[in-house]
């Protein structure tokens, strides 16, 4: 796949321009966009950049991170603090994401979305208020391992790091999660599955497939 060098600012602008005309395939009035990538790839930064680019173009967007939908520590660490299988399959509350985020944005939904549910620092519910999305507002959901859950995304962006870059940019205390990303590459091939691929091995010089 041919990739072109680009700046992060320009990338945010071009993605925003593309999203302005995006129509959900199921008839929903709320386009749903994935920004998929390991924490070291910082997909949330790109999601925030796109949200800002949309804002200055007159379109509202809600950025949500899946770290706000982690399951309680008692469930995440049931099999130990470094269990790769639990990280891959059990850390994120996908049922809550379906119920509180995607369900309200279905064609017959009311657009009333919960931006987060659980604070991993306090291991308590966040009690955040619901956010009412007007028709035409976009959901920009970012987080790791997103493209394996059959979420109804209308466009998916994958921010990729090579295995070497992922290891270098992941804190040593989190290296135990790396086999989960190897499995994700093998089973899902997110670089091929996503509509837009961004390579971020050099954080100063990203490249994308246009």
N, C-alpha and C positions, 0 to 999 in steps of 0.2 A: 504494500500500500504506500502510495506517495504522500509524504507529509510536507507541509509548507511552514517555514518559520513565521512566527507572528509574535506580537507583544500581547501581554495579558489584557491591556486596555483595549486594544483593537479586537481581540478575541471576544471580549464582553460585548463590544458594540455590534460585531457581526452576528453573534448569537442572538442578541436582542432583536436585531432587524429580522432575522429569520423567524423568530417567535411571534412577531407582530401579526403574521399572516397564518399562523398555525391554527388549524381547526381540528378539534378532537374528533376522532373517528367514530365515537359512539354517540355523538350529538350533544355531549355535555357542553355547557357554556364556560367551563373552566379547564383550560389546557393544563396538563400535568407533565412536568419535566423532571427527569432524573439527572442528577450530577453524581455519578458513581465513581468511587475511588477510595483507596486505603487512606486512613488518616494522614499518613505522610505525604500523600499527593495533594492534600488540602482542597478537595472539591468544593467545600463550603465557601472558600474565598472566591472561586469562580462564580458560584451561585449568587453571592452577594454583589459581585461586579455586574452580572447580567441584570439583577433586580434594579440596581441603580441606573443602568443604561435604559431599562424599560421605563423607569419612573420619569426620566427626562424626556421620554417620548410619549408620555401621557398614559402609560399603562401601569396598573398596579400589579404587584406580585408579592406573594408571601413565601419567604424562605424558611424552610423547616429542616432541622438536622435530626437524623435518626438517633443521635446520642440522647435526645430528649425522650426517646421511647425505649430505653434500655429496660430490661426486666429487673426486678429487685435483686439485690446481691445474694440473697438466700437461694435464688434460682440460678443466677449466673454462675455462682461458685459452688454449686451443689456437689460437683465432682472435682473440686480443687480450683485454685486460682489460675491455673495455666492449662486448662483442659481445652485442646484445640477443637474437639468435636462439639463441645458446649458453645465455644465461641462461634463456630460456623453455623450451628443450627439453633442455638438457644438464647443468645444474649439479647437479641432485639425482639421487642414485643410486636411481632407482625400482625397479630390479631387486633391489637389496639390501633395500629396504623390503618388497617382496613376499616375499622369501626369509626375512628375519630378523624381520619384525614381523607381516605379515598371514598368511603361511603357517602359523606356529605357532598362530594363533588361528582357523583354519578348524575346522569341526565335528569333524574327525578329528585336529586338531592336539594338541600336548602342552602348549601354553601357555607355552613357554619362549622368551622374547623377548629380543632384543638391544636395549638402550636407545639405543645410538649406535655408530657404526662408524668415523667419520673426524673428526679434530680439524682444522678449517681453520686454526687459529692455528699449529700445528706442521706441518701437512700430513703427518700420520702417523696410522696406525690408533690408535684409543683403547684398545683391548684391555680394554674394560669387560666385566665378567662378565654372563652372562645372568641375567635376572630371571624367576622362575617365578610366573606369574599363576594364582591359584586360580580355580576355576570361579566365575563371577559377577563377577569383577574387570573393570573397564572400561579400555579403551585410549583415552586422550585424546591424539590426534596433532594437533600444531599446526604451521603453516607457511604459506608463500605458494603460490598456484597449485595447491592440493590437489585441486580438484574437476574437474580435467581428465584424471586418470589412471585413472579407473574403479576406484579402490580401493573395497573392499566396506564402506563406512561404513553403519552402521545409523541414524545421525543426523548431519547436517552443520550446523554453525554458521558463518556468514560474518560477519566483522567488517569492515564497509565504511567506507571513507573516500571522500568526494567527490573528484573530480580535483584541486580546489583544495587541499583539506585534505591529500591525499596528497602533493602537491608541497611544501606548507609543512612538513610533518612528516618528510619524507624528507631526510636529510643531503644537502647539495649534491653531495658526492662520489659519491652514489648516484643522482643524477637520471637518469643514463643508463639505469637500469632501468625508468623510468616508461612507456616505450612497451610494455614487456612486459605491464604491468597494463592498459593500454588495450586491447591485443589480447585479454587474458584476459576483460575485460568484454564485448568484442565477440563472441568465440567461445563463451564458456562462460556468460556472464550469471550469475555466482555468486550474486548477490542473489536471483535468481529460482529458481536450482537448489537452494539450501540450504533446509533445513527451518526454520532459525531465522536471521533477519537482525538483526544489531546494527549500528546506525549510530553511529559514534564520532568524528564531525567535531569535536565539543567533547569532549576527553578527560575532562572533569569531569562531563559530562551526557550519558551514552549514552541511546539509545532503541532499542526492539526491537519486533518484530511479535507478541510474546506467544506 
